[in-house]
Amino acid sequence: KVVAEDYGEQIEKLPEPQKGVVEVVLRLKPSASLRGVVIAEGVPVPGATVTLTTGNRPGGGVSFRNGRFDDYGRGQVVTTDAAGEFVLSSPPETGTALAVAESGFGSAPIQQVRDSGRLVLQAFGRIEGTFKVAGQPVAGQEFLFSMMNVGISFDFAGYKATTDEAGHFAISKVPPGEGQIVRLVKTSGNSWMHSHNTDVVVEPGKTTQVALGDTGAVLKGHVSF
């Protein structure tokens, strides 16, 4: 990964070594700093966190936790000033600009923000769902909301839900847009692996209903060593 002032960030996979040597050449393209203002209901939003992502490419994602973006100290997250304005240096040539505040969540292509100078927040949504196996509700199954297509990973604290006795679960304050409901399979006390992903579209300020499971068949068996 290479970052330089007024040049677009570039991420490249290393090629195979030739005679024991890996040689890579990166040609950076000029890219002026991205400047804009975060808006919610026509009003500038101070204190919003703003970042850029290149989707699910390695090194191109950010974490969303405690209502803010976290880039693990890579310097890709900024906070809007009292006028709601922000500056992000070395933006990639293509990608998505993201902003979040208490009032909502916004995303737009980098070029669109560059052209308009605005990044507009939309109200959070909500997801309610049911999970069944062989027609029967299942309690205790854990699910996580994700936006892997955009390059955002979500913390468990606010976006992991567990089904109740009726197989029902709910996730609040969900960013609007395309995302996924990920089924979690617990492997140890504090460790999970991801199973099925179900695409979901969350509309601003609305509740999205999802029905999971109840397809295919139940497989029963035993393992002998």
SULDANOR-V348104 format. One record per pair of residues at least 12 apart in sequence whose C-alpha atoms are under 7 Angstrom apart, sorted by the first residue. I is the first residue (numbers start at 0). J is the second residue. D is the distance in whole Angstrom. If there is no record, write none. Layout:
i->I j->J d->D
i->I j->J d->D
This chain:
i->2 j->89 d->6
i->3 j->89 d->6
i->4 j->88 d->7
i->4 j->89 d->6
i->5 j->29 d->6
i->5 j->30 d->5
i->5 j->31 d->5
i->5 j->32 d->6
i->5 j->88 d->7
i->5 j->89 d->5
i->6 j->27 d->6
i->6 j->28 d->6
i->6 j->29 d->4
i->6 j->30 d->4
i->6 j->31 d->7
i->6 j->89 d->5
i->7 j->27 d->6
i->7 j->28 d->6
i->7 j->29 d->6
i->7 j->30 d->5
i->7 j->89 d->5
i->7 j->90 d->5
i->7 j->91 d->4
i->7 j->92 d->6
i->8 j->89 d->6
i->8 j->90 d->6
i->8 j->91 d->5
i->9 j->27 d->7
i->9 j->91 d->7
i->30 j->89 d->6
i->30 j->90 d->7
i->31 j->89 d->7
i->32 j->86 d->7
i->32 j->87 d->6
i->32 j->88 d->4
i->32 j->89 d->6
i->32 j->90 d->6
i->33 j->86 d->6
i->33 j->87 d->5
i->33 j->88 d->6
i->33 j->90 d->7
i->33 j->113 d->6
i->34 j->85 d->6
i->34 j->86 d->5
i->34 j->87 d->7
i->34 j->113 d->7
i->34 j->116 d->6
i->35 j->84 d->6
i->35 j->85 d->6
i->35 j->86 d->7
i->35 j->112 d->7
i->35 j->116 d->4
i->35 j->117 d->5
i->35 j->118 d->7
i->36 j->83 d->5
i->36 j->84 d->4
i->36 j->85 d->6
i->36 j->116 d->6
i->36 j->117 d->5
i->36 j->118 d->6
i->37 j->83 d->5
i->37 j->84 d->6
i->37 j->117 d->6
i->37 j->118 d->5
i->37 j->119 d->6
i->38 j->117 d->7
i->38 j->118 d->6
i->38 j->119 d->5
i->38 j->120 d->6
i->39 j->119 d->6
i->39 j->120 d->5
i->39 j->121 d->7
i->43 j->82 d->6
i->43 j->83 d->5
i->44 j->83 d->5
i->45 j->79 d->5
i->45 j->80 d->5
i->45 j->81 d->5
i->45 j->82 d->6
i->45 j->83 d->4
i->46 j->78 d->6
i->46 j->79 d->5
i->46 j->80 d->6
i->47 j->78 d->5
i->47 j->79 d->5
i->47 j->98 d->6
i->47 j->99 d->6
i->47 j->100 d->5
i->48 j->67 d->6
i->48 j->68 d->6
i->48 j->76 d->7
i->48 j->77 d->6
i->48 j->78 d->4
i->48 j->79 d->6
i->48 j->98 d->6
i->48 j->99 d->6
i->48 j->100 d->7
i->49 j->76 d->6
i->49 j->77 d->5
i->49 j->78 d->6
i->49 j->97 d->6
i->49 j->98 d->4
i->49 j->99 d->7
i->50 j->75 d->6
i->50 j->76 d->5
i->50 j->77 d->7
i->50 j->96 d->6
i->50 j->97 d->5
i->50 j->98 d->7
i->51 j->75 d->7
i->51 j->94 d->7
i->51 j->95 d->6
i->51 j->96 d->5
i->51 j->97 d->6
i->52 j->94 d->6
i->52 j->95 d->5
i->52 j->96 d->7
i->52 j->150 d->6
i->53 j->93 d->7
i->53 j->94 d->4
i->53 j->95 d->6
i->53 j->150 d->7
i->54 j->94 d->7
i->54 j->148 d->6
i->54 j->149 d->5
i->54 j->150 d->4
i->55 j->147 d->6
i->55 j->148 d->6
i->55 j->149 d->6
i->55 j->150 d->5
i->59 j->150 d->7
i->60 j->150 d->4
i->60 j->151 d->6
i->61 j->150 d->6
i->61 j->151 d->5
i->61 j->152 d->6
i->62 j->151 d->6
i->62 j->152 d->5
i->62 j->153 d->6
i->63 j->151 d->7
i->63 j->152 d->6
i->63 j->153 d->5
i->63 j->154 d->6
i->64 j->153 d->6
i->64 j->154 d->5
i->66 j->100 d->7
i->67 j->99 d->7
i->93 j->109 d->6
i->94 j->108 d->6
i->94 j->109 d->6
i->95 j->107 d->6
i->95 j->108 d->4
i->95 j->109 d->5
i->96 j->108 d->6
i->96 j->109 d->5
i->102 j->122 d->7
i->103 j->120 d->5
i->103 j->121 d->5
i->103 j->122 d->5
i->103 j->123 d->5
i->104 j->120 d->5
i->104 j->121 d->5
i->104 j->122 d->7
i->104 j->123 d->7
i->104 j->174 d->6
i->105 j->118 d->6
i->105 j->119 d->6
i->105 j->120 d->4
i->105 j->121 d->6
i->121 j->203 d->6
i->122 j->203 d->5
i->122 j->204 d->5
i->123 j->172 d->5
i->123 j->173 d->5
i->123 j->174 d->5
i->123 j->175 d->6
i->123 j->203 d->6
i->123 j->204 d->5
i->124 j->171 d->7
i->124 j->172 d->6
i->124 j->173 d->5
i->124 j->174 d->6
i->124 j->175 d->6
i->124 j->201 d->6
i->124 j->202 d->6
i->124 j->203 d->5
i->124 j->204 d->5
i->124 j->205 d->5
i->124 j->206 d->6
i->125 j->170 d->6
i->125 j->171 d->5
i->125 j->172 d->6
i->125 j->173 d->5
i->125 j->205 d->6
i->125 j->206 d->5
i->125 j->207 d->6
i->126 j->169 d->6
i->126 j->170 d->5
i->126 j->171 d->7
i->126 j->206 d->6
i->126 j->207 d->5
i->126 j->208 d->6
i->127 j->168 d->6
i->127 j->169 d->4
i->127 j->170 d->7
i->127 j->206 d->7
i->127 j->207 d->6
i->127 j->208 d->5
i->127 j->209 d->6
i->128 j->167 d->6
i->128 j->168 d->5
i->128 j->169 d->6
i->128 j->208 d->6
i->128 j->209 d->5
i->128 j->210 d->6
i->129 j->166 d->5
i->129 j->167 d->4
i->129 j->168 d->6
i->129 j->209 d->7
i->129 j->210 d->5
i->129 j->211 d->6
i->130 j->166 d->5
i->130 j->167 d->7
i->130 j->210 d->6
i->130 j->211 d->5
i->130 j->212 d->6
i->131 j->166 d->7
i->131 j->211 d->7
i->131 j->212 d->5
i->131 j->213 d->5
i->132 j->212 d->6
i->132 j->213 d->5
i->133 j->213 d->6
i->133 j->216 d->7
i->133 j->217 d->7
i->134 j->213 d->6
i->136 j->165 d->6
i->136 j->166 d->4
i->137 j->164 d->7
i->137 j->166 d->5
i->138 j->162 d->5
i->138 j->163 d->5
i->138 j->164 d->5
i->138 j->165 d->7
i->138 j->166 d->5
i->139 j->161 d->6
i->139 j->162 d->5
i->139 j->163 d->6
i->140 j->161 d->5
i->140 j->162 d->5
i->141 j->159 d->7
i->141 j->160 d->6
i->141 j->161 d->4
i->141 j->162 d->7
i->141 j->182 d->6
i->141 j->183 d->5
i->142 j->159 d->6
i->142 j->160 d->5
i->142 j->161 d->6
i->142 j->180 d->6
i->142 j->181 d->6
i->142 j->182 d->5
i->142 j->183 d->5
i->143 j->158 d->6
i->143 j->159 d->4
i->143 j->160 d->6
i->143 j->180 d->6
i->143 j->181 d->5
i->143 j->182 d->7
i->143 j->183 d->7
i->144 j->158 d->6
i->144 j->159 d->7
i->144 j->179 d->6
i->144 j->180 d->5
i->144 j->181 d->6
i->145 j->178 d->6
i->145 j->179 d->5
i->145 j->180 d->6
i->145 j->181 d->7
i->146 j->177 d->7
i->146 j->178 d->4
i->146 j->179 d->6
i->158 j->170 d->6
i->175 j->201 d->5
i->175 j->202 d->5
i->175 j->203 d->5
i->176 j->200 d->6
i->176 j->201 d->5
i->176 j->202 d->6
i->177 j->199 d->6
i->177 j->200 d->5
i->177 j->201 d->6
i->178 j->198 d->6
i->178 j->199 d->5
i->178 j->200 d->6
i->179 j->196 d->6
i->179 j->197 d->5
i->179 j->198 d->4
i->179 j->199 d->5
i->180 j->196 d->6
i->180 j->197 d->5
i->180 j->198 d->6
i->180 j->199 d->7
i->181 j->193 d->6
i->181 j->194 d->7
i->181 j->195 d->6
i->181 j->196 d->5
i->181 j->197 d->7
i->182 j->194 d->5
i->182 j->195 d->5
i->182 j->196 d->7
